[in-house]
């Protein structure tokens, strides 16, 4: 049996401090991701199912309400067909238990590999463990599986592929200072999702860049739950409770969309920056955003699985750059946060 190197996560733990612009989050791993720097040695066998004429590739995604995952699904399906895989995509409707059950059902069909975009970082460790127990290699994308939870489960992945989230947050922080002034008085609110590691990394990068301005302060943080309606409601509460807020950082596309609606409804002069809402034009009120390319991520994961199946070496972690959009530009359908 051919054997491949996999990623075993050690005792990295996120330390989250969000009380001010100088309190950046320390992931302990630099800009990428948590998983690689705590890695240990490990191996996984190449499943016999990979020898079939059209190997079965199992794909687990959180939802199709977010345009991000619509684009990613398209990437998996098109690239999978081109690479000779039989691709099955299961959609969890943002339910951790449902995603685990869906993956367990796909594991019964003996896949060659599992591509996992988890609903949430911590519960995903049990999904990885289930795949490990079934002898199926796991390639994770976008949402990083929580390192401490992986350690607790004794679980391993082959690879993580996603955005360089901390760098993306820093890009936006630097743009805020460029637009508003390096020493402007900034009262900042965050619309975030503290249960997803990539989002925490985005917040960390943003706050680190913002800390260059001694007059900038993060005064409030709300959970948008990566949903436009939840973000709209949470941003409305943030604005009501913080009359001096003049900048919002929305660390997901749905959060940006909801935050924009809340600001427009409030009639206040508040700038919204963040990760791009799908096909939302950049304006003076929404001056800049950074976008991922999820369709490309799906394609790249398929390519990595094919390389691994064919006996090649794959990197433990691949971080993709983010694309900046500013006033007058509009992200395309597949360019979203």
C-alpha positions as CSV (number, residue, x, y, z in Angstrom):
1,X,0.0,0.0,0.0
2,X,1.2,3.4,-0.8
3,X,1.4,5.7,2.2
4,X,1.2,9.5,2.4
5,X,2.2,12.0,5.0
6,X,-0.7,13.6,6.9
7,X,-1.1,16.4,9.4
8,X,-1.4,15.7,13.1
9,X,-2.3,18.7,15.1
10,X,-0.7,19.3,18.4
11,X,-1.6,21.5,21.4
12,X,-2.2,24.8,19.6
13,X,-5.0,26.8,21.3
14,X,-6.5,30.0,20.1
15,X,-6.2,32.9,22.6
16,X,-8.8,35.4,21.7
17,X,-8.6,39.0,23.0
18,X,-11.0,41.4,21.4
19,X,-11.2,44.3,23.8
20,X,-9.3,46.9,21.8
21,X,-7.4,47.6,18.7
22,X,-4.1,46.8,20.2
23,X,-5.2,43.3,21.4
24,X,-4.7,41.1,18.4
25,X,-5.6,37.5,18.6
26,X,-2.6,35.2,19.0
27,X,-3.1,32.0,17.1
28,X,0.3,30.8,17.9
29,X,0.9,29.9,14.3
30,X,1.4,32.9,12.1
31,X,-0.9,34.0,9.3
32,X,-1.9,30.6,8.1
33,X,-3.6,28.5,10.0
34,X,-3.1,26.7,13.1
35,X,-2.6,23.3,11.7
36,X,0.8,23.2,10.1
37,X,3.0,24.6,12.9
38,X,1.7,22.2,15.4
39,X,2.0,19.2,13.1
40,X,3.5,15.9,14.0
41,X,4.4,13.0,11.8
42,X,1.6,10.7,10.6
43,X,0.6,8.5,7.7
44,X,-2.5,7.4,5.9
45,X,-2.9,4.5,3.5
46,X,-4.2,5.0,0.0
47,X,-7.7,3.4,0.0
48,X,-8.3,0.6,-2.5
49,X,-11.3,2.6,-3.8
50,X,-8.8,5.0,-5.4
51,X,-7.9,2.3,-7.9
52,X,-11.4,2.3,-9.4
53,X,-11.8,3.7,-12.9
54,X,-13.8,6.7,-11.5
55,X,-12.9,7.0,-7.8
56,X,-15.6,8.2,-5.5
57,X,-14.9,11.6,-4.0
58,X,-17.1,12.6,-1.0
59,X,-17.6,16.3,-0.5
60,X,-19.3,17.9,2.6
61,X,-20.3,21.6,2.5
62,X,-22.2,23.7,5.0
63,X,-25.0,25.2,2.9
64,X,-26.1,26.6,-0.4
65,X,-27.7,29.8,0.9
66,X,-24.3,31.5,0.9
67,X,-23.1,32.2,-2.7
68,X,-19.7,31.2,-1.5
69,X,-20.7,27.5,-1.3
70,X,-22.6,27.6,-4.5
71,X,-19.4,28.6,-6.2
72,X,-17.3,26.0,-4.3
73,X,-19.8,23.2,-5.2
74,X,-19.5,24.2,-8.9
75,X,-15.7,24.0,-8.6
76,X,-15.8,20.5,-7.0
77,X,-18.3,19.1,-9.5
78,X,-16.6,20.5,-12.7
79,X,-13.0,19.8,-11.7
80,X,-14.0,16.4,-10.3
81,X,-15.6,15.3,-13.6
82,X,-12.5,16.6,-15.5
83,X,-10.2,14.6,-13.2
84,X,-12.1,11.4,-13.5
85,X,-13.8,11.4,-10.1
86,X,-17.4,10.5,-9.2
87,X,-18.3,13.4,-7.0
88,X,-21.0,13.4,-4.4
89,X,-21.7,16.7,-2.6
90,X,-23.7,16.7,0.6
91,X,-25.2,20.0,2.1
92,X,-25.6,20.2,5.8
93,X,-27.8,23.3,6.0
94,X,-25.5,24.6,8.7
95,X,-26.2,21.7,11.1
96,X,-23.1,20.1,12.7
97,X,-24.9,16.9,13.5
98,X,-26.4,16.6,10.0
99,X,-23.0,17.1,8.5
100,X,-21.5,14.3,10.6
101,X,-24.4,12.0,9.7
102,X,-24.0,12.8,6.0
103,X,-20.3,12.1,6.1
104,X,-20.9,8.8,7.9
105,X,-23.3,7.8,5.2
106,X,-20.8,8.7,2.5
107,X,-18.1,6.7,4.3
108,X,-20.2,3.6,4.0
109,X,-19.8,3.9,0.2
110,X,-16.0,3.6,0.5
111,X,-14.8,6.9,-0.9
112,X,-11.3,7.5,-2.2
113,X,-11.1,10.7,-0.2
114,X,-13.2,13.2,1.8
115,X,-13.2,16.9,1.0
116,X,-14.5,18.7,4.1
117,X,-15.7,22.3,4.4
118,X,-16.9,22.1,8.0
119,X,-20.0,23.9,9.4
120,X,-18.0,24.8,12.5
121,X,-14.4,24.3,13.5
122,X,-14.7,22.4,16.7
123,X,-17.4,19.8,15.9
124,X,-15.6,19.0,12.6
125,X,-13.0,17.1,14.5
126,X,-15.4,14.2,15.1
127,X,-16.0,14.1,11.3
128,X,-12.3,13.8,10.7
129,X,-12.1,11.1,13.3
130,X,-14.9,9.1,11.6
131,X,-13.1,9.3,8.3
132,X,-9.8,8.3,9.9
133,X,-11.5,5.3,11.4
134,X,-12.9,4.4,8.0
135,X,-9.4,4.7,6.4
136,X,-10.4,7.6,4.3
137,X,-8.0,10.6,3.8
138,X,-9.4,14.0,4.6
139,X,-8.7,17.2,2.7
140,X,-10.1,20.3,4.5
141,X,-11.0,23.5,2.8
142,X,-11.9,27.0,4.0
143,X,-12.9,26.3,7.6
144,X,-10.0,25.1,9.7
145,X,-10.8,22.2,12.0
146,X,-10.1,23.3,15.5
147,X,-6.5,22.2,16.5
148,X,-7.3,21.3,20.1
149,X,-10.4,19.4,19.1
150,X,-8.3,17.4,16.5
151,X,-5.8,16.7,19.2
152,X,-8.5,15.5,21.6
153,X,-9.9,13.2,18.9
154,X,-6.5,11.9,17.9
155,X,-7.5,12.8,14.3
156,X,-5.4,13.7,11.3
157,X,-5.9,15.5,7.9
158,X,-3.8,15.3,4.8
159,X,-4.1,19.0,3.8
160,X,-5.8,22.3,4.5
161,X,-6.5,24.7,1.6
162,X,-8.0,28.1,2.1
163,X,-7.5,31.8,2.1
164,X,-4.6,33.5,4.0
165,X,-7.2,34.8,6.4
166,X,-5.0,36.8,8.7
167,X,-3.4,38.5,5.7
168,X,-6.8,39.3,4.3
169,X,-7.9,40.9,7.6
170,X,-4.6,42.9,7.6
171,X,-5.3,44.1,4.1
172,X,-8.6,45.6,5.2
173,X,-7.1,47.1,8.3
174,X,-4.4,48.9,6.3
175,X,-7.1,50.1,3.8
176,X,-9.1,51.6,6.6
177,X,-6.1,53.6,7.8
178,X,-5.3,54.7,4.2
179,X,-8.9,55.8,3.7
180,X,-9.7,57.3,7.1
181,X,-6.2,58.6,8.1
182,X,-3.3,57.0,9.9
183,X,-4.2,58.9,13.2
184,X,-8.0,59.3,12.7
185,X,-10.2,58.7,15.7
186,X,-11.8,55.4,15.0
187,X,-14.5,53.6,17.0
188,X,-14.7,50.2,15.5
189,X,-17.3,47.4,15.7
190,X,-16.7,43.8,14.6
191,X,-19.4,41.6,13.0
192,X,-17.7,38.3,13.4
193,X,-18.2,34.5,14.1
194,X,-16.1,33.5,17.1
195,X,-16.7,29.7,16.5
196,X,-14.9,29.6,13.2
197,X,-11.1,29.6,13.2
198,X,-10.6,31.4,9.8
199,X,-12.9,34.2,11.0
200,X,-11.0,34.6,14.2
201,X,-7.8,34.9,12.1
202,X,-9.4,37.6,10.0
203,X,-10.2,39.6,13.1
204,X,-6.7,39.1,14.3
205,X,-5.1,40.4,11.1
206,X,-7.5,43.4,11.0
207,X,-6.8,44.4,14.6
208,X,-3.1,44.0,14.2
209,X,-3.0,46.3,11.2
210,X,-5.4,48.8,13.0
211,X,-3.1,48.9,16.0
212,X,-0.7,51.1,14.0
213,X,-3.2,53.9,14.8
214,X,-3.1,54.8,18.5
215,X,-6.5,56.6,18.1
216,X,-8.3,53.5,16.8
217,X,-10.2,51.3,19.2
218,X,-12.4,48.2,18.8
219,X,-15.4,49.0,21.1
220,X,-17.8,46.2,20.3
221,X,-18.1,42.8,18.8
222,X,-21.2,40.9,17.8
223,X,-21.8,37.4,16.3
224,X,-23.3,37.5,12.8
225,X,-23.3,33.7,12.6
226,X,-22.3,34.0,8.9
227,X,-25.9,34.8,8.0
228,X,-27.2,38.0,6.5
229,X,-30.3,38.2,8.6
230,X,-28.4,37.5,11.9
231,X,-25.8,40.0,10.9
232,X,-28.4,42.6,10.1
233,X,-30.0,42.2,13.6
234,X,-26.7,42.0,15.4
235,X,-25.3,45.1,13.7
236,X,-28.5,47.0,14.5
237,X,-28.0,46.2,18.2
238,X,-24.3,47.2,17.9
239,X,-25.1,50.5,16.4
240,X,-27.8,51.3,19.0
241,X,-25.5,50.5,21.9
242,X,-22.5,52.3,20.5
243,X,-23.5,55.7,19.1
244,X,-19.9,56.7,18.4
245,X,-19.0,53.8,16.2
246,X,-17.9,55.0,12.8
247,X,-16.3,51.9,11.2
248,X,-17.5,48.3,11.0
249,X,-15.4,45.3,10.1
250,X,-17.5,42.5,8.7
251,X,-15.4,39.4,8.6
252,X,-17.6,37.3,6.3
253,X,-19.5,38.1,3.1
254,X,-23.0,37.5,4.7
255,X,-21.9,39.7,7.6
256,X,-21.0,42.5,5.2
257,X,-24.3,42.3,3.5
258,X,-26.2,42.4,6.8
259,X,-24.1,45.2,8.2
260,X,-24.7,47.3,5.1
261,X,-28.4,46.9,5.4
262,X,-28.3,47.9,9.1
263,X,-26.2,51.0,8.4
264,X,-28.5,52.1,5.6
265,X,-31.5,51.6,7.9
266,X,-29.9,53.6,10.7
267,X,-29.1,56.7,8.6
268,X,-25.7,57.0,10.2
269,X,-22.4,57.8,8.6
270,X,-20.7,54.5,9.3
271,X,-18.2,52.9,6.9
272,X,-18.4,49.2,6.3
273,X,-15.2,47.3,5.5
274,X,-14.7,43.6,5.4
275,X,-14.8,40.4,3.3
276,X,-16.8,40.8,0.2
277,X,-20.6,40.4,-0.1
278,X,-21.4,38.6,-3.3
279,X,-21.9,41.0,-6.3
280,X,-22.3,44.0,-4.0
281,X,-20.9,47.2,-5.5
282,X,-18.3,49.1,-3.5
283,X,-19.4,52.6,-2.6
284,X,-18.4,55.5,-0.3
285,X,-20.3,53.7,2.5
286,X,-18.8,50.4,1.6
287,X,-15.3,51.4,0.5
288,X,-13.3,48.2,0.4
289,X,-13.5,44.5,0.7
290,X,-11.3,41.4,0.0
291,X,-12.6,38.3,-1.7
292,X,-11.8,34.7,-1.8
293,X,-12.4,32.6,-4.9
294,X,-14.3,29.5,-3.7
295,X,-14.9,28.0,-7.1
296,X,-11.1,28.0,-7.5
297,X,-10.7,26.4,-4.1
298,X,-12.9,23.5,-5.0
299,X,-10.9,23.0,-8.2
300,X,-7.6,23.1,-6.4
301,X,-8.7,20.6,-3.7
302,X,-9.7,18.2,-6.5
303,X,-6.3,18.7,-8.1
304,X,-4.6,18.0,-4.8
305,X,-6.6,14.9,-4.2
306,X,-5.7,13.7,-7.7
307,X,-2.0,14.4,-7.1
308,X,-2.1,12.5,-3.8
309,X,-4.0,9.5,-5.4
310,X,-1.5,9.4,-8.2
311,X,1.4,9.1,-5.8
312,X,2.5,12.7,-5.7
313,X,3.5,14.8,-2.6
314,X,1.0,17.4,-1.4
315,X,1.7,20.3,0.9
316,X,0.1,20.2,4.4
317,X,-1.2,23.7,4.0
318,X,-2.0,25.9,1.0
319,X,-2.9,29.5,1.7
320,X,-4.4,31.6,-1.2
321,X,-4.1,35.4,-1.5
322,X,-7.2,37.5,-1.4
323,X,-8.3,40.0,-4.0
324,X,-9.0,43.6,-3.0
325,X,-12.0,45.6,-4.3
326,X,-12.4,49.4,-3.8
327,X,-15.0,52.1,-4.6
328,X,-16.4,51.8,-8.1
329,X,-15.6,48.1,-8.4
330,X,-17.9,45.1,-7.9
331,X,-16.9,41.6,-7.0
332,X,-18.0,38.9,-9.5
333,X,-20.3,36.0,-8.7
334,X,-17.5,33.8,-7.5
335,X,-15.5,36.5,-5.7
336,X,-17.0,36.5,-2.2
337,X,-16.0,36.6,1.5
